[in-house]
Amino acid sequence: MNFEWSQDQQDFRESVRGFAERLDARPTPDGFDRDAWSACGEFGIQGLVVPEEHGGSAAGALTAAAALEALGQGWRNTGALFSLNAQMWAVQHPIARFGSDEQKARYLPGLCHGTLVGAHGASEPEAGSDVFGLRTTAKADGDDWVLSGSKTFCSNGPVADVYVILASTDPGRGSFGLSAFLVDRDTPGLVAGPPMLKAGLPGSPIGDVHLDDCRVPGSAMLGRKGAGMALFTSAMEWERSLILAPVVGAMARHLDQCVEFAKERRQFGQPIGAFQAVAHRIAQMRLRLDAGRLLLQRAAWLLDEGRPATAEGSMAKLFVSEAYLQSSLDAVQVHGGAGFLEDTGLASSVADALAARLYSGTSEMQMNVIARQLGL
Amino acid sequence: MDLEARIAAAVAEESSWTGPPEGLADVRLIDDQVLDSQSLFTLVTRLEAEFGISVPDDELLPDHFETIATIAELVRAKGGS
């Protein structure tokens, strides 16, 4: 085993870190920073694992994990970081893996370069964790498909230019009757709702998407008829493996903040880091950071090797999200009252961490995946 | 036990099927709702372990799981034995 990064990877990670620190830290008032989105695209963030012929750099999952960690360490717009990942793993990945040559040529360059925003519409009011119980239908009409239904908690939904919509083309076949479609925002019958008011992840607009007799051509089907479950599970394997890479970066930043604060802040005549109650709390943060990073990097390595990472991705997602919440609470506590001030960015990370335990499958669903792989 | 029989035994144990494994030979596993998404994932995990194969998520296509015979084709194509 080799835990060293190559010099190229180290250099790239440093360049991402420098780029991240030049971005505006705070989300724009309207909730989505298109300038930052474009800048990320131009830098090469969205295209990290997309083949070069479609506008990406084909850097691989492990390098992407390192780059996204560096981005998360240097940039405090946690919502935008989430939005980027939502697009990369649940929109770009399915197009790159399942799309026709025409679909790849039409969508991937814009998505990679930041001129397009993509959203994935799977969840519905009655189909959250039980996503394959979705009710949106796609009925054949000549060469077209007509989509009807409602999606909810659609990340990037309010601002997206293109949607990957999961719908049933054969309700009698349950999850085997699901298919995916690429639907442009201006398609008649598609209505994107306003951003939901959330407790965290500012900068990431999330909303409903309604499909009312939304007609798309046959060429809009992404993958084969009935490939919806395969497409979704493949997307989730990548998403769960990598979506929290920026969170690992945030945890590293919080750790640095805590160490620095514990050395400088003096109480009872000595730095607070001299008190074991504080030092041990920070040591636990370091432990969670390293364990989470290693779990995530192992999942990324498996993806690069073309090996299954379903359970390992879920382990990374589960552990990092739970670690993020505990370490955010610890970081606030180490800082005392200062941890509750907006400038530290620590208290808001608690809300972001709550979301991390929910999106891309709740912690309970990740445990189901892990247990299933154990034959339970 | 031949490959089809071993697969039928696995499907019978991991799915909603309540009859003997031999009865699965002519059953449409998806249309007759013997397999659903949950039992499919469990079945695939078992097939991977029992036959030493790997079935990536992007190969979880209905075509591969329509019948015992199509699953056997998938396992053979991946060198399972």
HADDOCK unambig.tbl for C-alpha pairs under 7 A between the chains (distance, minus, plus):
assign (segid A and resid 173 and name CA) (segid B and resid 30 and name CA) 6.31 0.50 0.50
assign (segid A and resid 173 and name CA) (segid B and resid 31 and name CA) 5.87 0.50 0.50
assign (segid A and resid 175 and name CA) (segid B and resid 36 and name CA) 6.74 0.50 0.50
assign (segid A and resid 175 and name CA) (segid B and resid 37 and name CA) 5.95 0.50 0.50
assign (segid A and resid 176 and name CA) (segid B and resid 62 and name CA) 5.72 0.50 0.50
assign (segid A and resid 226 and name CA) (segid B and resid 61 and name CA) 6.87 0.50 0.50
assign (segid A and resid 226 and name CA) (segid B and resid 62 and name CA) 6.44 0.50 0.50
assign (segid A and resid 227 and name CA) (segid B and resid 61 and name CA) 5.58 0.50 0.50
assign (segid A and resid 230 and name CA) (segid B and resid 57 and name CA) 5.65 0.50 0.50
assign (segid A and resid 230 and name CA) (segid B and resid 58 and name CA) 4.70 0.50 0.50
assign (segid A and resid 230 and name CA) (segid B and resid 59 and name CA) 6.24 0.50 0.50
assign (segid A and resid 230 and name CA) (segid B and resid 60 and name CA) 4.81 0.50 0.50
assign (segid A and resid 230 and name CA) (segid B and resid 61 and name CA) 5.95 0.50 0.50
assign (segid A and resid 231 and name CA) (segid B and resid 58 and name CA) 5.95 0.50 0.50
assign (segid A and resid 233 and name CA) (segid B and resid 57 and name CA) 5.80 0.50 0.50
assign (segid A and resid 234 and name CA) (segid B and resid 57 and name CA) 4.95 0.50 0.50
assign (segid A and resid 234 and name CA) (segid B and resid 58 and name CA) 5.34 0.50 0.50
assign (segid A and resid 308 and name CA) (segid B and resid 56 and name CA) 5.95 0.50 0.50
assign (segid A and resid 372 and name CA) (segid B and resid 42 and name CA) 6.26 0.50 0.50
assign (segid A and resid 373 and name CA) (segid B and resid 45 and name CA) 6.16 0.50 0.50
assign (segid A and resid 375 and name CA) (segid B and resid 42 and name CA) 6.98 0.50 0.50
